[in-house]
Amino acid sequence: MSTDENRSTAFIERLGREVRRRRQTGGMTVQTLADRAGLSRRMLTQIEQGTANPSLVTVDKIAHALGVDFAALSAPSSSEPLAVSEPTEVWRNDAGSRAVLHAAGSRRGGAELWEWTLLPGDRYDAEPDPPGTEELLLVTAGTLLLTADDQAVTLTAGMSARLASDRAYSYAAPAAETTFTRVVQPAT
């Protein structure tokens, strides 16, 4: 198994343990949390057991149903003043595009540092984040087509943007492999 696969497996297992811990602490049954998150009981059980690889949207739905943010479920907890993070591949599609979480703040509403790679012609459609959430984006290679509401902008390497991500939005790589850094600041 490659290092990336080991990290992905560790992420999925850690996510499952944290979902189960928070669900039980909140006094919820699997069915109650599944209903609140809009998931099947089977899917939630597989996530808790670390046998499912949920999408970013699914993890967000679970986080919102638990009253926390994505980072609270996905980042290793640490109360240390300095914590070094291992990059964790959180999303990959069949085409090979991927999203890697590099670090996340330890407090609720803490920032998340991501590295994204989209292959030529690929696109990622995102569900709205909680109200007030923003993203900062820096394109490091290629061209990123960023769309939100009825507005679309094209960013080339070296360009950056701020996105109010509390609406449906998408990333696309129209012609070449595109990499970008994404900092998510959830609403506090």
N, C-alpha and C positions, 0 to 999 in steps of 0.2 A: 504494500500500500504506500502511495506517495505521501510526502509531507502535507501537501494540500488536502488529500483525502483524509489523513489523520486529523487535521485541523477541522475539516467539515464534520467528521464524525464526532469529534469532541464538542463542537458547537451544538450539534443536534442533541446529543446526550445532555449537555448542560442546560439547553433550552427546555427539554422535557422535564428535568428535575426541578427547574425554577417554576415552570408552569404548574406542576403538581404541588409544589410547596406553597405557592401563593393561593392556589385554588383551595387547598385544605385549610390554610390559615384563615381564609375568608369564609370558611364553612360552606363551600359550594360543592355540590355533586358534579360529576363529570357532565351529566346531562344539563344541569343548570348553566355551567360555563359554556358548553357547546351551543346551547340555545342563545345565550347572550352574545356570543361571538359569531353566530350565524354559520356554525359548522356542524357536521355530523358528529355524533357521539363516537363513532368508530375512528374518525380522523383525529379527534382530540385525544383519544386513548392512545393511538399510534404515536402522536407527538409526545405525549407524556412518557411513553415507553422508549422514546428515542429511535423508533423504527420508521418514522415518516420524515421526509425532507420538505417542510412547509415553505410556501412562497413567502416573500416579504409581506404581501398583503395579508396573508393568513396570520403571520406573527403579529402584525399590527392590529388585526381584529381581536386576537386573544389579549394583547396588551390593553387595548381600550376596554374590553369586557372586564378585565381585572383592575382597571383604574390606574394603570401604570403606562409608561412609555416603552418603546421598542428596546431602548438601551437597558432598561431595568430587567428585561427578560433575557437579553442576549449577551450582555457584557459580564465578564467575571466580576464579582463584587470585590471591592477592596476599600479598606479604610486607611490604607497607607497614604502618606503625603506624595509619594512618588511610586507609580505603578507602571511597569513595562507591559505592554500588551502584545500578544501574538496576533498576526493578521489572521482573520477568519473569513473564509469564503462563505457568504451567507446565501448567495443566489447564483445560479448558473443555468443557462438554457441549453437546449440541444445544439444550437449553433455554436456554442462556446463563449458567448458573452457572459460576463460575470460581474458581481459586486463583492468587494472585500471590505469588511469592517476592520479598521485598524485600531481604533480606540474609541472609548465612550466615557463620558463623565460619570462619576460615581453617584451623583445626586439625581433625584427625579428632575427631569427637564434638562439634564446635562447634554452638552453637545456630542455629536457623533461624527467621527472622521472616517470617510469612505473613499475607496478607489474603485472606479468603474471602468470597464472595458466593454465597448460595444463593437461587434464585428460589422463589416460593411453591409449595409442594407438592413441591419437589425434595429429593433425598436423595443422600448420598455414603456408600458402604459401603467401609470401609478394611480392608486386611489387617493382621494384627498386625505391629508394628514389632519390632526386635530386643529381647531381654529387657532390662529396666531403662529403656527409653525412656519419657519423660514429655512431656506437652504442657500448656501453660498457655493457657487460652482466655479472651478478653474479648469479650463480645457488645457491638457498638457500635450496632446497630439491629435491630429485629425480635425474633423469638423463635427460639431454637435448641433443638432436641430432640437431646440427646446421649445415646447409648446405648452401653454397654459391658457385656459379659457379660449378666447378667439385670437390670441396673440401668439405668434411664432417668431423666434429669433434664431439666427445662425451665429454660432460662436466658433471661431477658429483658435488654433493653438495660441496660448498666451492671453486669451480673452477670458473675462469672468462675468458673472451675473449674480443677482440676488433674486430668488424666487419665493413668493408667498405660496407655499405648497399645501395650503389648506383648501385646495381645489384639485380637480383631476388635472394631471399634467403628464407629459411624456418626454422621453429622451430618444433621439434617433441618430444613427450614424449613416448619413445618406450614401457616401461613396467609399470611404476608407475606414480602416480600424480607427476608433476614437477612444482616447482615454481621458478621464477627467477626475478631479478630486472634488468631493462633495462633503461639505460640513453642514449637518442638520442641527438646527437649534429648535428643539420643541418649545411650544408655548409653556410658560411657567405659571 
